[in-house]
Amino acid sequence: MKLYRMPFLVQKMIIEELGLDERLFLSTTSKRTCRLLGMFKINVKAISIKVTRSYVEVEVGDRPFLQWTFTIPFEQCEPGSSLLKVDGSSFTYYHPSSFDWKYEGVELKRKKNAGIVLGKLLRHLTSFLNIERYLECDCDRLSPGLIPQLDFNHVYDSIEIRHKRVINMTPEDLKFVLENVRTKVLRLNVKVTSIRGYKYQKNPDKEASIDRLEIENYGWVDFSELPAAKDIRIEKKIQLDHMNTILGSWIAGKNRYMEIGDFYLGEFAHLNREIIFKDIETYATQLTNAEIDSWFRNSRYLPNRRYLYNQIVVDIMRTDDGLRATVIEVTHRPDPQSNRRMFVMVWTIMKLHRMPYLVQKMIVEELGFNERLFLSVTSRRTCSLLGMFKVNLDSISITVDTDDIRITVWKTYFDEWTFKMPFNQRHWRGSSTWRIDGSVVQVGKGQYSAMYCRLNDERLATTENAMTVFVKLLRHLKSFLNVRECRHCFLRIIPVGFIPQLDCDLVYDLLNISNLKTEPVAPEYLEFILENVQTKVLRLDVKVPSVRGYKYRRNPEKERVVDRLQIQNYSWVDFSELPVARAISIQSKIRLYDMNTILKSWIAGRNRDMEIGDFELGRYSPRNRKIIFNDVETHVTESTEANMDSWFTAYRDLPDRSFLHNVTAVDILRETDGTRATVVEATNRPEHQSKRRMFVLVWSEANLRPIGQDDN
C-alpha cells in the first residue's frame, strides 16, 4: 500500500520488475492497485476465446506457451484453494495458470451470467495488459448475452460461430457481430428462429468491419443487400435467381463494400444460365489471362486457377459510377455439367496502398476526373491516397436558389459535376449511398450531370440537412482536388446559418448576394462577409432589419479581403467610415451631404483603403452642388485629359469616358500624408440636369501605374 506514496519513477521501477503472475494477483487486490498497474502495462502476445457446450475458455499468451487459462463453466465448479476477485466476480484458483469462475451469490441464469463474467474478465485484463493480438473466438454454441461482451475495440484474426449443426442466434447478436466486431475472418453457420422469415438489413451508417465473411446457412441473408464485408463467400448452393439478384443489386449501386464474391451454384443446364444474367448487361472482359491469374494467385482465399475448368468470363458495370467488375463462372471438373462456382471481382484500387510511392503516383495520375470522384467515396484511405496527387480544377461555382444549393465543378469544358442539395426531402429512383466526410449521403442522379445529395438523417430540418451536406461535400472535394478559387457564388436567398459556412480559404471571383428584392441579413453575417471572405467582386443588396438604425463598423484589426465592392441598398453603410475595399461603387442614389461626408472623411485620413469610388448622385442644380463641397478644400486638378482617359480605360470598374458628359474635375488632398485624389463629376447624357455620378480617383501607386507616373 505504501507504493502509492512513492515518487512516480520509483513506482515505475518497482512495477516493471513484477512478473505476469504477480501483476495478475495484485490487480485483483483493489481498483486503485489495478489503475496503478495500468500506468505501466506489459505486453502480452495474444488472447483467444473458445465457447464450448459446457464452458467459456479464455487463453492468455501465445500457444504453446500460454500464460493463463480462465474457464467460465455453465455449471457449478468445484471449490478451489483460493479466490480472485475480478470486478465483483470470483475466480477459483487451482494451479499457477488455471482459474475457474465460482458461482457466488448469483441470481441471474448461469448461462447468461457467464457472458457477463466474460465481459468483466476481458475488461479487467486489458486494464493492465497490452494485448498485441486477438487470435480467435471459436463458438461451438452461443449463450444469451455472450456476443455483446466481445471486445470490439480490437481486431480479431478470426471469429467462428458454427458447429456441425446450425447454431441458433438472436437478431440482436447477429447485428452486433456484423456491425461492431472487427475481424479479418468471420465464419457463420447460424439461423434466426425467433423471427419467422427474418432477413438481416445492413445499417448504412456503419462502415465495413469485416475483411472476409464465410456463410454456410444463408436463410437470414438478403441477397439484394449483402452484409458489409470486402470478401464474401457463401458455401452452400444458392438459387440461380439469388445470383441474379446479387449481380443486379451491385449494378444498381448496392453491395458496395464487396470486392470479391465467391458463390456456389451447384449443377445447372446451360439454358438455365440465362436466369443468372436476366436483365444484366454484360460486356467482353477487359482483363487478360495473365491479370486474372494474378488475381487468383494474390488472393489467399481463392482456389488455384489451374484446377478450374470451363471458365466463362464477362464484365459488368455499376450504373452510378461506372466501376467495373469481372464475373468468372467455373467448374472444378472437366465435365461441363459438374458443380459450378461464380466469382465476382470488383475493380478496386485497394491493393494500390501496398505499392511503392512512384507506382502509386503513376497509377493515380492516369485516373480520369470521374474515376477520382467515385473512388474518393469508397473509403477514407483511398481519398487520402488521391489527396497525395491532387488534380487542378478549372473552376467551381456555388449557387443558393429558392429550392436548393448547387455546387458545380469543372475540370475542363467537357468534364463537369453538378451537386444539388434540395431543401425539400425527396427520394430519387436508383439512388445510392456515399460516405462523405464521415457521414452517409444519399445520392441520386438527375438530368445531365446533376447529382442530388442529402443526409440519411430525418432529425435534421430540410434546410439544415442541405447546408450540412454542402459543408461536408465542399470539404470532401478539397481533400482530393486543388480547389483554390470559386468562379462565382450566387446567393439568391440567404438561409439561416449559411453565410458562416462559406469557405474562407477560397478566393471568390464573384460573390453576388442580390435578387429582385433586398435580402435581410443578420449583422454578424454581414460582418463575416466583409471581413473574412476573400472576394474579387462583392455585390450586395442587403438590409439589416433586426437592429434598428444599424450601421456597419469596420474592424481595424482585419486586413482588406474585398477588392471591388458594389452596393445596391446602402442603409447599413456608415459614410464616414466606408467598408474596406479597393474599389467601392454605390449604385443607388445617395444624398449630397452623404457625398460630402465621404470626401471630408477621406481628407481627414479615414476610408484609406478606397482607391476608386463610384457614387450615384441623381439630379441636382448647380446651387445644390455646394452641399457636396461644403468645408472641403479643393484644388485645380493636376490630371490631364490623357491621364483621365487612361484611368477610365484601364479599370473595368469605371465606365467608358466617351459616354460621359459635362465632366468637371477637382483635386483634394489628404491631411495626414498629402496624398492626392481627383474627384470627377459627370452626367450620362449631354443635358446638364440629367443624373450625375461622382468618381473619386486616389493617386495611389496602383492607380498611377497605368498612366506612367510615380506615386507622389
Helices and strands as residue ranges (DSSP letters): G 2-5, H 8-16, H 20-27, H 31-38, E 42-51, E 55-62, E 65-73, E 82-86, E 89-95, E 98-102, H 110-128, E 129-139, G 147-149, E 155-161, E 167-168, H 171-179, E 182-188, E 190-191, E 210-215, E 229-234, H 240-251, E 260-266, H 273-276, E 283-284, H 289-298, G 305-307, E 309-317, E 324-331, E 340-346, G 350-354, H 357-365, H 369-376, H 380-387, E 391-392, E 395-400, E 404-410, E 416-422, E 432-436, E 439-445, E 450-455, H 462-480, E 481-482, E 485-486, E 488-491, G 499-501, E 507-513, E 519-520, H 523-532, E 534-540, E 542-543, E 562-567, E 583-586, H 592-603, E 612-618, H 625-628, E 635-636, H 641-650, G 657-659, E 661-669, E 676-683, E 692-698, H 701-704, G 705-707
